[in-house]
Amino acid sequence: MWRKNAKCVQITFSFAFHREKIYNKAMKIKLVAVGKLKEAYLRAGILEYNKRMTRPVAFVELADEKIPDVPSEKERAAIKAREGEKILSALSADDFVVALAIDGKLMPSEALAKLVKEREIYGHAGNFVFVIGGSLGLSDAVLARANVLLSFGRLTLPHQLMRLVLMEQIYRCQMINRGSTYHK
């Protein structure tokens, strides 16, 4: 009888260890954004959502390029290209990239949650990376690298505010996938 109980405890412990190992290797969600987040209230909101998440989001802030007051088309293209190079250097070859683009696909929260869950279930090797470009948008190279172009609508929002909106949606995705009543 003693051996049976000891074996049972050992199996239970082994399972718990195995589950923890799987969790640590799970896909991570990352946010790559051009520009520094300056406003304290936005930073506080983003940190609050990140604190609530079961899997916190990793942030990569890239320096934005200085834009002249009235840039020519050539200057605009050069700035987008330089910011695009920085974004691409922050990505791994096996990352699943969702780029926020005004001409991207409109998607309800449930569809975004399903996309995240599918990547998680099917054991995607890389990270699930959201990309927010600079004030001029994303370069053609970043748009081409993206697996999905996502639009939050035709409204123009400040890039810093968009980070907070995106964080709420990532949190909402986690709650939808968990079956929580947060999403009604």
N, C-alpha and C positions, 0 to 999 in steps of 0.2 A: 504494500500500500504506500509506503514512504517513497519508493522509487517512482511509482505512477504519478504521485503529486509533484515530485521534483521534476519529472519529465514534462509535465503539463506547464509548470512555471517556466521552464527553460524554453519551450516552444512559444509561449506567450511573449517572453522577453525577446526572442529572436524575431518574431513577427513585428513587434514595435520598433526594433532597430532597423529592420528591413524597410518599413514604411517611412521612417525618418530619412533613410538613405535616398529613397525615391523622391521624396519631397525636395531634398536639397538639390537634386539633379533636374528638377522640373524647369520648364521654360520660364524665363524671367521677362517681365515687361519693362521696357525702357522708353524714355522720352528724350529725343534729341531735338534741341531747339536752338535757333540762332538768336543771339542777343541775351543780355543779362536781365534777369527779373529784378526790377528796382523797387516797385511799390510793396511796402510791408504788408498791406491788407491782402494783396494777392498771394504773397508768399505764405501768409498765415493760413489762408484758405486751402492752398495746395498742400501744405504740411498737414492740415487737419484731415483732408481726404486720404493722404498717404498713410497717416497713422491708423485710420479705420480699416485699411485694406488687409486682407489675409496675406497677400503677397505685395509688399510695397513696390512702388515704381522707382527705378533707378533713373537719375537725371544726368544728362550731359548738356551743359550750356556751352555753346560755341560763340566766340567773339564775332560780332557783326562788323561788316565793312562800313567805313564812313561813306556816306552818300552826299554828293554835292547838292546844293539847293535846287538847281535845275539840271538834272543829269541828262545827257544825250542818250539815245538808244544804245549806242556803242558802250557808254559808261555803265548803263543799266545791265547790259548783257555781261560785261566784264565783272561787275559786282556779284551778280547772281552766279556766275561761273566760279568765282573764288569762294563764295559761301557754299556752293555745291560741293567743291572739293573737300572742304572741311567736314561737311555732313557725310560724304562718302567715306572719308577716312575714319569716321566714328562707327561705321557699320562693319559687321563681319560678313563674310560670303554666305554663311548659312542663316543669317537673320531674315525674318519675315518682316517686311517693311510696309507700313501703312503711312503714306504721305498725305498730309492735309493739304488739299488743293481746291480752290473755288470751283473748278470744272470737274471735280471728282464725283464719285457716286454718292447720292443721298441714301442713307441707310438708317432704319429705325434702330433703337437701342437693342432690341431683341436680336436683330440680325448681326450687329456688332458683337454681342455677347456670344452668339453661336459661332462666329468666326474665331473668337479667342478660344472658346471651349474646344472646337475642332482641332486647332493647332496644339492645344495642350494634350488632348486625348491621343492624337496620332503621333505623339512623341517627336514633335518638331525639334530638331537638334539645336537651333539657334534661339536667339531672343525674339520676342514679339516687339518690334520697335515702331513707335509713332514718331513722325518727323514733322516739325513745324519750321518752315523757312523764315527768312528775314522779311522785312517790310516790302521788298520787291517780288517776293515769291520764291519759288524753287527753280533751280536750273533744269534744263532738259535732261541732263545726266541723272539727276536725282529722281525726276519723274519716270525716267526709263528704268531705273533700278527698283522702284517701288513695286511691290506685289499687288497693292491695292491703292487707288487714289480715292480718298474719302473727303466728302464735302459736308460741312455743317450748315449749308444753305448759301444763299447769295448775299447775305449780309456781310459787310466788312467789319471785322472786330479787331481791336488791337491784339497783337501777337501775344502780349503778356496776359491779357484776359482770356485768350483762347486756351492757354495752358490750364487755367482754372476750370474752364468749361470741359476740356478734355479729361482732366483728372476726375471730375464728377462723373463723366461717362464711363471711365475705366472702373470706378467704384461701382457704378450702376451695373456694369457688365458682371462684375464679381457677385453682386447681390442677385441678379437674375439667374446666374449659373448655380448659385447656392440655393435658389428657391425662396429667397427672402421676400418679405412684404414691402421692402423699400421701394421696389418698382411696382407701381399700381397702374 
